[in-house]
Amino acid sequence: MLVNILQVAIIVLIIGFAFVVPIGTYLVRIFTDEKDTFLERFTYRILGINSRDKMTWQRYSQAIVLSNLVFVVLFYATLRLQDFLPLNPDKISPAPTAALAFNTAVSFVTNTDWQNYGGETTLSYFNQMVMITCLMFTSSATGLAAGIAVIRGLSQSGINDLGNFWVDLTRAIYRLFLPICFVLSLIYVWQGVPQTLDAAATATTLEGATQTIARGPVAALESIKQIGTNGGGFFNVNSAHPFENPTPLTNSLEIMSMLLIVPALTYTFGTMVRARRQGWVFFGVFAALFIGFLLIIFPAEQIGNPLFTQVGADQALSALQSGGSFEGKEVRFGIAQTSLFVTATTAATTGSVDAMHDSLTPMGGFAALSEMLLNVVFGGKGVGLITLIMYAAVTVFLVGLMVGRTPEFLSKKIEAREVKLVSLALLAHPFMILIGTGLALFWPHGVDSLNNPDAHGFTELFYAFTSVTANNGSAFAGLNGNTTFYNTTLGMGIIIGRFLAPVLPMLAVAGYMAVKPRVPKTTGTMSTNTVFFGVLLLASILIIGGLTFFPALALGPIAEQFELVAGKTF
């Protein structure tokens, strides 16, 4: 047990402290540098971009929406025309259906990477490389650019200038994601992850049977999958596949990759708004939520299933076994790394999995689901910080109501317009999750896609709509999502979760805040860079999340936990 705790603690400490300041400082340098590199200037000339053009929040939002729309159309076309495109050595056919192509296109363009298909049996190498892998770069860079734009808006006074979206997008790809992914890809290849354009290999088993072994350009996809908090897998079982995640070292690197940049954004935020203590308060809230959910998942999975104990199964941790609830988990990772991976992938809205989430204990599933419901336990590139800023605005608004003052944040007043936009972003998230889940329960044949009844089946359905709306993309499994109904409704959840909760409303808030003058602090001004405010912010997140989602959680994992304690199967 001590070894398990130690390896989890080492990884968390590396993520939480070793890289926050250097990566955060590097991000500031990337997005405040007044000079463009040769490659960036060449790209701007090809695309006809004026890198010195400054954008209002309206133009910045338009650039995000229009670029994403173009990517969706292009990717949809390549999916539908897959039979006629090159780099398909395994002759994978037929092309995805219209509904599946729509779902897949909006999923990867928006950094969600929800998959209603098996990658190795559905997509050609062309679509895996030219579209899936490329979109992983652009979608993660888009989220990061949006986060930086919001920070710029909050750091300015008297001007509506959020920067240039195309410059932010290009710099994020060239200066951040590509260099890191190049190094990671080489490490993954060293560890046994394939990177080849050859067709699937054919092997003869010990019994004399013939086995087809899928492979392809996996390492390149695997690196950006985690660094960009994308999560889509080359293979159907994602990071549980030995070709995507072969060793404990690659598993540790994948965990650290998911949380390499997001925590550092709090330092970037504090530096750019000239309030580093505020950035550290935000980091503390992120870390407290993450560690809190890890302390739910790890013990739940390590203690195991009491029903197995009743029938004589030994789930104790010993020198010969990892112990705990090992159904759906990989022996090469063990309970500790699996629990940390589950916590990280649902916290950072990555969505990759190294274990079957459907096999988690009820409390393990509860924690993973809750992280996505809150959508602010680190969160995705840029978007997680945007969501935390949104909750900070709600917190100062509530405090302002209590003391009868106009709320202020970073020396600027938060007025009715900003509160309405924050409310829109805050309500869009649960609206799609709860309405989508309810609609699926009553839609003709909607529950036919479920593999399990009762509370566990409800959790499978609830998890799916939560995952897509939170732009996470991880699958609880047990749900056949490749139907016209689910491809369409889950696709709509992806769109709403990306643009209405919270990117576009919070870009508008940043734009309106940018033009406001700073107000001097008085004795009645509430300091937002203190531990006290951090506690208030943490409480606001948990209370709002609890009031919104507790009834649904009570019907799913909480009810399942009571069944487990009562000695019933689930």
Backbone hydrogen bonds, N-H to C=O, Kabsch-Sander energy under -0.5 kcal/mol:
donor,donor_aa,acceptor,acceptor_aa,energy
5,I,1,M,-2.6
6,L,2,L,-2.4
7,Q,3,V,-2.5
8,V,4,N,-1.9
9,A,5,I,-2.6
10,I,6,L,-2.5
11,I,7,Q,-1.8
12,V,8,V,-2.5
13,L,9,A,-2.6
14,I,10,I,-2.3
15,I,11,I,-2.5
16,G,12,V,-3.3
17,F,13,L,-2.3
18,A,13,L,-1.1
19,F,14,I,-1.0
21,V,17,F,-0.6
23,I,19,F,-2.1
24,G,19,F,-0.5
24,G,20,V,-2.0
25,T,21,V,-2.7
26,Y,22,P,-2.1
27,L,23,I,-2.3
28,V,24,G,-1.7
29,R,25,T,-2.0
30,I,26,Y,-2.3
31,F,27,L,-2.2
32,T,28,V,-0.9
33,D,29,R,-1.1
41,R,37,T,-2.6
42,F,38,F,-2.5
43,T,39,L,-2.1
44,Y,40,E,-2.6
45,R,41,R,-2.2
46,I,42,F,-2.0
47,L,43,T,-2.3
48,G,44,Y,-1.0
49,I,44,Y,-2.8
51,S,49,I,-0.8
53,D,50,N,-1.9
55,M,163,G,-2.3
60,Y,56,T,-2.6
61,S,57,W,-2.3
62,Q,58,Q,-2.3
63,A,59,R,-2.4
64,I,60,Y,-1.8
65,V,61,S,-2.5
66,L,62,Q,-3.0
67,S,63,A,-2.2
68,N,64,I,-2.2
69,L,65,V,-2.3
70,V,66,L,-2.3
71,F,67,S,-2.2
72,V,68,N,-2.3
73,V,69,L,-2.2
74,L,70,V,-2.4
75,F,71,F,-2.7
76,Y,72,V,-2.7
77,A,73,V,-2.1
78,T,74,L,-2.2
79,L,75,F,-2.2
80,R,76,Y,-2.3
81,L,77,A,-2.0
82,Q,79,L,-1.1
84,F,81,L,-2.1
85,L,82,Q,-1.4
91,K,88,N,-2.1
101,A,97,T,-2.9
102,F,98,A,-2.3
103,N,99,A,-2.3
104,T,100,L,-2.7
105,A,101,A,-2.5
106,V,102,F,-2.3
107,S,103,N,-1.7
108,F,104,T,-2.3
109,V,105,A,-1.9
110,T,106,V,-1.4
111,N,108,F,-0.8
112,T,107,S,-2.2
113,D,107,S,-1.8
116,N,114,W,-0.5
119,G,117,Y,-0.6
121,T,118,G,-1.2
122,T,118,G,-1.1
122,T,119,G,-0.6
123,L,119,G,-1.9
125,Y,87,L,-1.2
126,F,87,L,-1.6
128,Q,124,S,-2.1
129,M,125,Y,-2.5
130,V,126,F,-2.1
131,M,126,F,-0.8
132,I,127,N,-3.2
133,T,128,Q,-1.6
134,C,129,M,-1.2
135,L,131,M,-2.9
136,M,132,I,-1.6
137,F,133,T,-1.2
137,F,134,C,-0.5
138,T,134,C,-2.1
139,S,135,L,-3.0
140,S,136,M,-1.3
141,A,137,F,-2.1
142,T,138,T,-2.1
143,G,139,S,-1.9
144,L,140,S,-2.2
145,A,141,A,-2.5
146,A,142,T,-2.3
147,G,143,G,-2.0
148,I,144,L,-2.4
149,A,145,A,-2.5
150,V,146,A,-2.1
151,I,147,G,-2.0
152,R,148,I,-2.5
153,G,149,A,-2.3
154,L,150,V,-2.0
155,S,151,I,-1.4
156,Q,152,R,-0.9
156,Q,153,G,-0.6
158,G,514,A,-1.0
159,I,514,A,-1.2
161,D,159,I,-0.9
162,L,55,M,-2.8
168,D,164,N,-2.5
169,L,165,F,-2.9
170,T,166,W,-2.2
171,R,167,V,-2.8
172,A,168,D,-2.2
173,I,169,L,-1.7
174,Y,170,T,-2.9
175,R,171,R,-2.5
176,L,171,R,-0.6
176,L,172,A,-0.8
177,F,172,A,-2.4
178,L,173,I,-2.6
180,I,176,L,-1.6
181,C,177,F,-2.6
182,F,178,L,-2.2
183,V,179,P,-1.7
184,L,180,I,-2.4
185,S,181,C,-2.6
186,L,182,F,-1.6
187,I,183,V,-1.9
188,Y,184,L,-2.8
189,V,185,S,-2.4
190,W,186,L,-2.1
191,Q,187,I,-1.8
192,G,188,Y,-0.6
192,G,189,V,-1.1
193,V,188,Y,-2.7
196,T,216,G,-1.0
201,A,213,I,-2.2
203,A,211,Q,-3.1
205,T,203,A,-0.5
205,T,209,A,-2.8
208,G,205,T,-1.8
211,Q,203,A,-3.4
213,I,201,A,-3.5
213,I,211,Q,-0.5
214,A,212,T,-0.6
218,V,194,P,-0.9
218,V,216,G,-2.2
219,A,194,P,-1.8
221,L,217,P,-0.7
222,E,218,V,-2.7
223,S,219,A,-1.8
224,I,220,A,-1.4
225,K,221,L,-2.0
226,Q,222,E,-1.1
227,I,223,S,-2.2
228,G,224,I,-2.2
229,T,226,Q,-1.5
230,N,225,K,-2.2
231,G,225,K,-0.9
238,N,235,F,-1.6
239,S,353,V,-0.9
240,A,237,V,-1.8
241,H,238,N,-2.0
244,E,241,H,-1.3
245,N,241,H,-2.3
251,N,247,T,-2.2
252,S,248,P,-2.3
253,L,249,L,-2.5
254,E,250,T,-2.3
255,I,251,N,-2.0
256,M,252,S,-2.5
257,S,253,L,-2.4
258,M,254,E,-2.0
259,L,255,I,-1.2
260,L,257,S,-1.3
265,L,261,I,-1.2
265,L,262,V,-0.9
266,T,263,P,-1.3
267,Y,263,P,-0.6
267,Y,264,A,-0.6
268,T,264,A,-2.0
269,F,265,L,-2.9
270,G,266,T,-2.3
271,T,267,Y,-2.2
272,M,268,T,-2.6
273,V,269,F,-2.3
274,R,271,T,-0.8
275,A,270,G,-3.0
278,Q,275,A,-0.7
279,G,275,A,-1.5
280,W,276,R,-2.3
281,V,277,R,-2.0
282,F,278,Q,-2.1
283,F,279,G,-2.3
284,G,280,W,-2.4
285,V,281,V,-1.9
286,F,282,F,-2.5
287,A,283,F,-2.9
288,A,284,G,-2.4
289,L,285,V,-2.2
290,F,286,F,-2.4
291,I,287,A,-2.9
292,G,288,A,-2.2
293,F,289,L,-2.2
294,L,290,F,-2.3
295,L,291,I,-2.2
296,I,293,F,-0.9
297,I,293,F,-2.4
298,F,294,L,-2.6
300,A,296,I,-1.5
301,E,297,I,-2.4
302,Q,298,F,-2.4
303,I,299,P,-2.9
304,G,300,A,-1.4
308,F,305,N,-1.1
309,T,305,N,-1.2
310,Q,306,P,-1.8
311,V,307,L,-0.9
312,G,309,T,-1.6
313,A,308,F,-2.6
315,Q,313,A,-0.7
318,S,321,Q,-2.1
321,Q,318,S,-0.6
324,G,315,Q,-3.0
325,S,301,E,-2.9
326,F,324,G,-1.1
329,K,326,F,-1.7
333,F,330,E,-1.4
334,G,330,E,-1.7
337,Q,333,F,-0.8
338,T,334,G,-1.6
339,S,335,I,-2.7
340,L,336,A,-2.2
341,F,337,Q,-2.4
342,V,338,T,-2.6
343,T,339,S,-2.2
344,A,340,L,-2.6
345,T,341,F,-2.9
346,T,342,V,-1.5
347,A,343,T,-1.5
348,A,344,A,-2.8
350,T,345,T,-1.7
351,G,345,T,-1.2
356,M,328,G,-2.9
357,H,355,A,-0.9
357,H,475,A,-0.5
359,S,356,M,-1.8
360,L,357,H,-1.4
365,G,361,T,-2.8
366,F,362,P,-2.2
367,A,363,M,-2.2
368,A,364,G,-2.0
369,L,365,G,-2.6
370,S,366,F,-2.5
371,E,367,A,-2.1
372,M,368,A,-1.2
373,L,369,L,-2.0
374,L,370,S,-2.6
375,N,371,E,-2.1
378,F,376,V,-1.3
379,G,347,A,-2.1
379,G,377,V,-1.8
383,V,381,K,-1.6
384,G,380,G,-2.0
386,I,382,G,-2.1
387,T,383,V,-2.4
388,L,384,G,-1.9
389,I,385,L,-2.4
390,M,386,I,-2.0
391,Y,387,T,-2.1
392,A,388,L,-2.2
393,A,389,I,-2.2
394,V,390,M,-1.9
395,T,391,Y,-2.5
396,V,392,A,-2.4
397,F,393,A,-1.8
398,L,394,V,-2.5
399,V,395,T,-2.4
400,G,396,V,-2.3
401,L,397,F,-2.0
402,M,398,L,-1.6
403,V,399,V,-1.7
404,G,400,G,-1.2
405,R,400,G,-2.0
409,F,412,K,-2.7
412,K,409,F,-0.8
414,I,407,P,-3.0
415,E,413,K,-0.7
419,V,415,E,-2.2
420,K,416,A,-2.4
421,L,417,R,-1.9
422,V,418,E,-2.5
423,S,419,V,-2.4
424,L,420,K,-2.1
425,A,421,L,-2.1
426,L,422,V,-2.5
427,L,423,S,-2.3
428,A,424,L,-2.0
429,H,425,A,-0.9
431,F,427,L,-2.1
432,M,428,A,-1.9
433,I,429,H,-1.7
434,L,430,P,-2.9
435,I,431,F,-2.3
436,G,432,M,-2.0
437,T,433,I,-2.1
438,G,434,L,-2.5
439,L,435,I,-2.7
440,A,436,G,-2.1
441,L,437,T,-1.6
442,F,438,G,-1.2
443,W,439,L,-1.8
446,G,443,W,-2.8
448,D,445,H,-0.7
449,S,446,G,-0.9
450,L,447,V,-1.5
451,N,478,G,-2.4
457,G,453,P,-1.9
458,F,454,D,-2.1
459,T,455,A,-2.2
460,E,456,H,-2.0
461,L,457,G,-1.8
462,F,458,F,-3.1
463,Y,459,T,-2.8
464,A,460,E,-1.5
465,F,461,L,-1.7
466,T,462,F,-1.9
467,S,463,Y,-3.0
468,V,464,A,-2.0
469,T,465,F,-1.7
470,A,466,T,-2.2
471,N,468,V,-1.2
472,N,467,S,-3.1
473,G,467,S,-0.8
480,N,449,S,-2.0
481,G,479,L,-1.2
483,T,481,G,-1.9
487,N,483,T,-2.9
488,T,484,T,-1.7
489,T,485,F,-2.8
490,L,486,Y,-2.3
491,G,487,N,-1.0
492,M,488,T,-2.1
493,G,489,T,-2.1
494,I,490,L,-1.9
495,I,491,G,-1.9
496,I,492,M,-2.5
497,G,493,G,-2.6
498,R,494,I,-1.5
499,F,495,I,-2.4
500,L,496,I,-1.5
501,A,496,I,-1.1
503,V,498,R,-1.0
504,L,499,F,-2.0
506,M,502,P,-2.4
507,L,503,V,-2.0
508,A,504,L,-1.9
509,V,505,P,-2.1
510,A,506,M,-2.4
511,G,507,L,-2.2
512,Y,508,A,-2.5
513,M,509,V,-2.6
514,A,510,A,-1.9
515,V,511,G,-1.0
516,K,513,M,-0.8
519,V,411,S,-2.7
525,T,522,T,-1.3
527,S,525,T,-0.5
534,G,530,T,-1.9
535,V,531,V,-2.3
536,L,532,F,-2.2
537,L,533,F,-3.0
538,L,534,G,-2.5
539,A,535,V,-2.6
540,S,536,L,-2.4
541,I,537,L,-2.1
542,L,538,L,-2.2
543,I,539,A,-2.9
544,I,540,S,-2.6
545,G,541,I,-2.3
546,G,542,L,-2.6
547,L,543,I,-2.9
548,T,544,I,-1.7
549,F,545,G,-2.5
550,F,546,G,-2.2
553,L,549,F,-2.4
554,A,550,F,-2.6
555,L,551,P,-1.1
556,G,552,A,-0.9
558,I,553,L,-2.0
559,A,553,L,-0.6
559,A,554,A,-0.5
560,E,556,G,-2.2
561,Q,557,P,-2.0
562,F,558,I,-1.9
563,E,559,A,-2.0
564,L,560,E,-2.2
565,V,561,Q,-2.6
566,A,562,F,-2.0
567,G,564,L,-1.3
568,K,563,E,-3.0
